[in-house]
Amino acid sequence: MKRWVEHNGKIHEIDLKNGEIKAHDLCNGAKITFVNGRPVLFRTSRTGEGVLVETPEVHATVKVYKAPPSLTRGQRSHSVQHIKSPMPALVVAVEKKVGDRVKRGDTVVVIEAMKMRTQLKAHIDGKVTHVYVEPGISVSKGQPLAVIESDGEE
């Protein structure tokens, strides 16, 4: 039996075999397994003595589909950009707030690492739906900073 899991804007195809409990990697240490047909999210990280398992994974959300999502979403085009930090850094500016319209190329968040500033830009036209950071916050590589959703009208 197959399931498709959407996590952080990526679709993962998972093959579930009867009686088997297997962890599937999603991203940034996040993993998913299915117990009695229900998804269980958790995160693992290496420690000096072995592996630390944190559960439940409270900052992650997933959508589970019984068919590939392209077949379940209907005809409307809808894309999402998850802006993540490309490196450990300090957030120096948040140029857009939730609800702001953005055009491709607009700066959304500015980070600084090793005395160099990096502008993280929109790759799609749309609306900012989430902003997870504020100036002065330290972020790690891969940490979500903001989300932009197109409205399918472009």
Buried (B, 14 or more C-beta within 10 A) or exposed (E): EEBBBBBBEEEBEBEBEEEEEEEBEBBBBBBBBBEEEEBBBBBBEEEEEEEEEEEEBEEBEBEBBEEEEEEEEEEEEEBBBEBBBEEBBBBBBBBBEEEBEBEBEBBBBBBEBEEEEBEBBBBBBBBBEEBBBEEEBEBEEBBBBBBBBBEEEE
